[in-house]
Amino acid sequence: MIEQERQVVTKENSQVDQQGAVVNTRSESVRSAPNSKRTAINAVWYLYGLIAILLAMRFALKLFSANPSNGFVSFIYNISGVLSAPFDSIFGVTKTVAGTASSVFEPSILVAIAVYALVAWGITKLLTLNENNSDTA
């Protein structure tokens, strides 16, 4: 079970109402200390999100035959190429040429997104291995 540090802050105020009676009010607020395990889990999912976005952009740019000499497209291809390289030879690449544009369908990029999702899920499950299911929500 996750142990959380909690800090309770209590404020007490005394005021006089319209009839002249003294009214005491008390308010409490609870602050939870940061949970390092939850932070690590969020970091893993954030990293996966960045990877998935880069790969999805690569997939869309290749599919719509983006100009590889464009600076932005080249940047996305260079960064995402490292991430998709282990999966590039899984399937054959379907290429359609229309004039000077060549549209490329790479299903290996979709496999890469799925595999990275499974890896992220596995890491987060490993971090929460000894916890109750109600605590990991």
MOLIN-V941441 format. One record per residue. PHI is phi in whole degrees, 0 to 359 (999 if undefined). NEAR is the number of other C-alpha atoms within 10 Angstrom. Layout:
PHI,NEAR / PHI,NEAR
This chain:
999,11 / 283,13 / 264,7 / 243,10 / 278,10 / 235,11 / 239,11 / 258,10 / 251,10 / 247,10 / 238,10 / 239,9 / 232,9 / 245,10 / 224,11 / 252,10 / 277,9 / 294,7 / 273,6 / 93,8 / 275,9 / 277,11 / 244,11 / 260,10 / 241,10 / 225,10 / 232,9 / 235,10 / 229,9 / 248,10 / 246,11 / 265,10 / 289,10 / 299,11 / 259,12 / 294,9 / 292,13 / 294,15 / 296,10 / 295,14 / 297,20 / 297,13 / 295,14 / 297,16 / 292,16 / 295,13 / 298,14 / 299,19 / 300,16 / 297,11 / 297,20 / 296,21 / 295,14 / 298,19 / 292,23 / 295,17 / 295,16 / 300,24 / 301,21 / 293,15 / 296,19 / 291,20 / 296,17 / 264,14 / 51,19 / 293,18 / 287,14 / 291,14 / 274,9 / 291,9 / 300,10 / 294,12 / 297,16 / 299,15 / 299,13 / 297,16 / 298,21 / 294,12 / 291,14 / 283,21 / 298,16 / 295,9 / 284,19 / 266,21 / 305,12 / 295,12 / 250,16 / 297,17 / 261,11 / 292,12 / 239,12 / 285,11 / 261,13 / 265,11 / 238,14 / 241,13 / 249,10 / 228,9 / 72,6 / 264,7 / 269,12 / 235,16 / 274,18 / 239,19 / 255,19 / 245,22 / 294,16 / 296,20 / 292,25 / 294,15 / 296,16 / 300,21 / 299,21 / 294,13 / 294,13 / 297,17 / 296,17 / 295,13 / 296,14 / 298,20 / 299,16 / 297,12 / 295,16 / 292,20 / 292,14 / 295,11 / 292,14 / 248,18 / 299,11 / 258,10 / 253,12 / 289,11 / 295,10 / 290,7 / 277,10 / 266,14 / 290,5
